[in-house]
Amino acid sequence: MVEGLRGIIPGGISTHDFSVIAKTSEIDSRKILDEFVKKGIGVKKDDIYNFEIGDKLKAAVELIQIGFPLDDISAVLNWKDFEGLTAEILSEKNFAVITNLVLTKPRLEIDVVGIRLGIALLIDCKHWKRYSSSALSSAVQKQIERTKQYVAKTQNAIAVPVIVTLYRDKLDFIDNVPIVPIFQLSSFLDEFYGNLDNVKTIGIN
């Protein structure tokens, strides 16, 4: 199953090609692919399975939740898969989305920006297998600084720094900055505007 993640690439793939990548039989490959489609990952048309950016990570999250080893799954994922799914979830929740936004003087890059109702979520996507509390705290402080720079360079901006992670089991906060597991991002966005008082908001004073 984990090797099969390599076959979930944007565009169409046949059962035969998937079986070669996943190193399994065509019968098992069809079962795997049909199971993904049943869960809303990819679309089947004329024996070809079509996937979009973000589908690989959706499938990975499914495998993590049913107990497949994290280290094995991380080996077949990259940061682009992770950012792609984050952007897709924001888009589904009616956010305007910008990926890989670069600010200058100083040069900073923000992985994903989601803007809705006048508030920008500035998201740093952390595709880490393991991390210490100090590493996460450092990532939070850097994201706060990026958010301050964004606000300083964007007229009338109000922004919230957010960290989205792959390997974490619950929503957490460091200095009022939300640390959101990717599989909880959708529900976090649903409740976001009702919880603004609880998150760090950076805007023009």
Steps between C-alpha positions, in 0.01 A plus 500: 500500500773747597696439179176565314519865609772545238239425233267777613624775273308778325353365177382153401649162585395150391468203733800340328727803548388535860578132565856549371554803728330341802675165440176306530263305275256674268210347696630645828580830326142530378373435855731767642406756234129429534529544877667838451224610259235384751659734756489793258864474394518505120242429231466186286413535134530225237742294714727800549533656845544876499659680794552865593767685697437422865353154441824327598497668839129430547580132445798524738283649775253212451784248541636678810157491661464124448843431649758478222853598618570874486862457396405284200235750390727804538756339269259527204371851572653838427428854612317578177240229570447652843465859381270387219252339739512797740419738213221273376332485843513880528352535153216259588421726797469803269835660581693683230830310486858604424782244512872569547458875555839673501558823693813710447721713727547273683428206269243270657282227353156405631388150399125561472283808556122470533292820505133526591283767661793739519727269700805321362619165635875471445580130507836331544476134391723276712562163339708368788505143622608589853566829670581630845302767683790742454504444121125561484532813718772628268276438196219693670723801572619506138140486375405788731784706348388413145146603593621835637690562176193408293283742700760777470509462121127441439253787527242464780600137554390292795678166513524186713813279504422127483714185493353195323665165574476146368607303806302630794187359658323810634462874465745689721616857561838663560484873584138493377617377158294196392691178420248313283528136386416485128209261562342759735555801272151486351324508839746765626398725209130438568544628857770758431293820493320405821835451677687812388533621859710192580763537223782744443376766260747745350370820344553873473475666841 
